[in-house]
Amino acid sequence: MTTVSGTSSTATNDTTATSSSGLLSDYNLFLKLLTTQMTNQDPLDPMDTSEYTQQLVQYSQVEQSIQQTGKLGDILGQLASQQMSAASNYIGREARFDSPVAGLGDAPAQWTYYVEGTPAAITAEIKDSSGKVVNTVTLDAEAQGSYKWDGTKADGSKAENGAYTLSVKATDSAGNTLDTTINSVAIVNDVVTDGTNIMLGVNGIRMSASGLVAIAAAGTNIDS
């Protein structure tokens, strides 16, 4: 895994180099066999021209494969590096993710919620990574709102730092359940990559950059 201080092309280039090494080995073996065959051919019974041509075509295909693989690796490395460079601009900014999972760390876990319709009552459960409910709270009965959790559990004890999921149930005045969308919100602390995926470090957990729905300067109201 590569951090923002490095280049995301490291893992990609390693994979490409391994593939190219294999192709190059095949290429060298093919060239050696072809040269040996030509050198040791019987002058009275020379190599068939069609067979010779076919082997030259195969030789050309191997050479092209090596070149194309190298170029593809360069392109992938450049794209990954550009993605890392772009994602590094998120550091220190407030991000909103299309996910009910938020981190509890140095800062409270924070979410925004959006209710379709007019809610009369909204309750929420906070679950730990094992799915256990650690607290149940009542939220403001609004179509759009936010909630910060400082880690206080239902029994008054402090929850450990980590990932927590907010589950919201909103009902209207008739008791009908309303659809609700939940997003997590946090400040981006760092950016890492495994060569394929860009992950953002937010309040002690990792979130995929592909789940970003909004980004703003720290302290900006990102709820809207």
Legacy VTK file of the C-alpha trace (Angstrom):
# vtk DataFile Version 3.0
C-alpha trace
ASCII
DATASET POLYDATA
POINTS 224 float
0.000 0.000 0.000
1.291 3.429 -0.922
0.738 6.587 1.118
0.229 10.053 -0.294
3.924 10.784 0.196
4.810 8.175 -2.401
3.416 7.416 -5.837
0.505 5.104 -6.408
2.260 3.601 -9.383
4.511 1.488 -7.154
2.215 -1.517 -6.855
1.071 -1.213 -10.455
4.601 -1.019 -11.779
5.656 -4.041 -9.724
2.885 -6.119 -11.284
3.678 -4.870 -14.765
7.393 -5.519 -14.304
6.673 -9.126 -13.319
4.498 -9.657 -16.402
7.068 -8.037 -18.684
9.825 -10.176 -17.184
7.861 -13.298 -18.051
7.267 -12.169 -21.617
10.910 -11.193 -22.025
12.001 -14.632 -20.831
9.706 -16.289 -23.387
10.999 -13.948 -26.067
14.661 -14.749 -25.346
13.960 -18.483 -25.308
12.110 -18.262 -28.615
14.956 -16.298 -30.208
17.527 -18.800 -28.954
15.580 -21.794 -30.290
14.978 -20.135 -33.663
18.661 -19.230 -34.045
19.739 -22.750 -33.106
17.275 -24.254 -35.558
18.513 -22.060 -38.408
22.178 -22.753 -37.607
21.755 -26.524 -37.429
19.439 -27.005 -40.405
20.412 -29.617 -42.994
21.696 -27.852 -46.155
20.237 -30.692 -48.224
16.912 -30.362 -46.460
16.582 -26.685 -45.441
13.869 -25.346 -43.189
10.491 -25.016 -44.867
9.920 -21.357 -45.845
6.321 -21.314 -44.642
7.382 -22.669 -41.257
10.166 -20.102 -41.053
7.701 -17.297 -41.885
5.237 -18.520 -39.280
7.926 -18.505 -36.611
8.956 -14.973 -37.579
5.327 -13.875 -37.166
5.265 -15.457 -33.716
8.523 -13.691 -32.902
6.980 -10.361 -33.936
3.888 -10.985 -31.802
6.001 -11.740 -28.738
8.030 -8.562 -29.266
4.854 -6.479 -29.659
3.387 -8.016 -26.499
6.444 -6.949 -24.515
6.276 -3.407 -25.874
2.510 -3.094 -25.329
2.716 -4.452 -21.799
5.417 -1.932 -20.948
3.409 0.949 -22.404
0.241 -0.191 -20.615
2.124 -0.329 -17.333
3.403 3.201 -17.876
-0.122 4.462 -18.607
-1.631 2.738 -15.554
1.156 4.076 -13.381
0.590 7.617 -14.618
-3.177 7.378 -14.069
-2.732 6.026 -10.536
-0.224 8.771 -9.753
-2.636 11.420 -11.044
-5.453 9.991 -8.913
-3.272 10.100 -5.812
-2.216 13.647 -6.571
-5.835 14.733 -7.003
-6.992 12.924 -3.858
-4.227 14.524 -1.774
-6.053 17.830 -2.238
-8.805 16.448 0.024
-6.524 16.375 3.072
-7.766 18.795 5.731
-11.130 19.172 4.035
-14.523 17.937 5.182
-15.862 14.989 3.199
-19.316 13.423 2.993
-19.617 9.759 2.019
-22.491 7.703 0.680
-22.268 5.390 3.680
-23.856 5.030 7.139
-20.431 4.082 8.544
-18.486 6.783 10.389
-15.320 6.788 12.456
-15.173 7.532 16.165
-11.734 8.836 17.033
-10.241 12.149 18.071
-13.480 13.728 16.859
-17.074 12.527 17.327
-18.664 10.266 14.735
-20.844 12.402 12.495
-23.684 11.733 10.060
-26.264 13.583 8.004
-29.690 12.144 7.206
-32.297 12.896 4.556
-35.913 11.763 4.873
-38.313 11.436 1.946
-41.583 12.952 3.111
-42.589 14.709 6.312
-41.326 12.866 9.380
-43.196 12.964 12.667
-40.634 10.918 14.569
-37.075 9.741 13.947
-35.134 7.237 16.021
-31.619 6.013 15.375
-29.502 3.076 16.478
-25.717 3.191 16.657
-24.049 -0.163 16.015
-20.452 -1.245 16.431
-18.467 -3.208 13.843
-19.988 -6.493 15.049
-23.527 -5.192 14.532
-24.272 -4.793 18.239
-26.466 -1.807 19.155
-24.513 0.377 21.586
-26.981 3.260 21.837
-30.410 4.385 20.667
-31.223 8.071 20.260
-34.080 10.297 19.141
-33.270 12.689 16.305
-34.954 15.921 15.308
-38.039 15.182 13.217
-36.835 17.072 10.175
-36.556 16.110 6.518
-32.850 16.903 6.704
-30.592 16.931 9.724
-27.284 15.885 11.237
-26.104 13.999 14.289
-22.798 13.845 16.164
-22.025 11.028 18.568
-19.298 11.464 21.169
-19.073 7.738 21.864
-21.327 7.600 24.913
-23.049 4.211 25.058
-26.506 3.473 26.439
-25.010 2.426 29.802
-23.036 5.668 30.055
-19.649 4.119 29.304
-17.352 5.323 26.537
-17.187 3.336 23.314
-13.833 2.373 21.846
-12.553 4.219 18.811
-13.427 2.608 15.500
-16.137 2.305 12.863
-19.799 2.706 13.805
-22.962 2.459 11.744
-26.023 4.671 12.101
-29.406 3.068 11.388
-32.341 5.486 11.146
-36.087 4.826 11.281
-38.358 7.715 10.298
-42.167 7.593 10.412
-44.880 10.050 9.399
-47.904 11.099 11.462
-49.783 7.974 10.344
-46.978 5.693 11.477
-45.779 4.882 7.968
-42.057 4.259 7.547
-40.286 6.813 5.361
-37.234 6.158 3.195
-34.075 7.655 4.637
-30.607 8.293 3.222
-27.628 8.439 5.582
-24.196 9.909 4.870
-21.131 9.984 7.114
-19.091 13.165 7.484
-15.469 13.630 8.581
-12.239 15.538 7.995
-9.800 13.802 5.634
-6.508 13.120 7.430
-4.538 11.192 4.810
-4.740 9.359 1.500
-3.480 5.839 0.768
-3.648 3.425 -2.152
-2.970 -0.240 -2.833
-2.218 0.575 -6.469
-5.849 0.150 -7.487
-8.139 1.818 -4.949
-7.816 5.252 -3.370
-8.713 5.248 0.328
-9.184 8.305 2.539
-8.257 8.259 6.215
-11.082 9.889 8.200
-11.199 9.958 11.996
-9.289 6.704 12.384
-10.951 4.613 9.659
-10.538 4.182 5.892
-13.244 5.154 3.414
-13.163 4.594 -0.339
-12.779 7.768 -2.380
-15.347 6.311 -4.787
-17.980 6.826 -2.076
-17.479 10.599 -1.907
-20.625 12.635 -2.519
-19.374 16.042 -1.351
-16.161 17.791 -0.315
-15.816 21.210 1.312
-13.439 23.348 3.325
-13.246 22.342 6.988
-15.909 24.101 9.035
-18.178 24.596 6.034
-21.780 23.446 6.364
-21.678 20.360 4.194
-25.148 19.136 5.202
-26.926 20.828 2.321
LINES 1 225
224 0 1 2 3 4 5 6 7 8 9 10 11 12 13 14 15 16 17 18 19 20 21 22 23 24 25 26 27 28 29 30 31 32 33 34 35 36 37 38 39 40 41 42 43 44 45 46 47 48 49 50 51 52 53 54 55 56 57 58 59 60 61 62 63 64 65 66 67 68 69 70 71 72 73 74 75 76 77 78 79 80 81 82 83 84 85 86 87 88 89 90 91 92 93 94 95 96 97 98 99 100 101 102 103 104 105 106 107 108 109 110 111 112 113 114 115 116 117 118 119 120 121 122 123 124 125 126 127 128 129 130 131 132 133 134 135 136 137 138 139 140 141 142 143 144 145 146 147 148 149 150 151 152 153 154 155 156 157 158 159 160 161 162 163 164 165 166 167 168 169 170 171 172 173 174 175 176 177 178 179 180 181 182 183 184 185 186 187 188 189 190 191 192 193 194 195 196 197 198 199 200 201 202 203 204 205 206 207 208 209 210 211 212 213 214 215 216 217 218 219 220 221 222 223
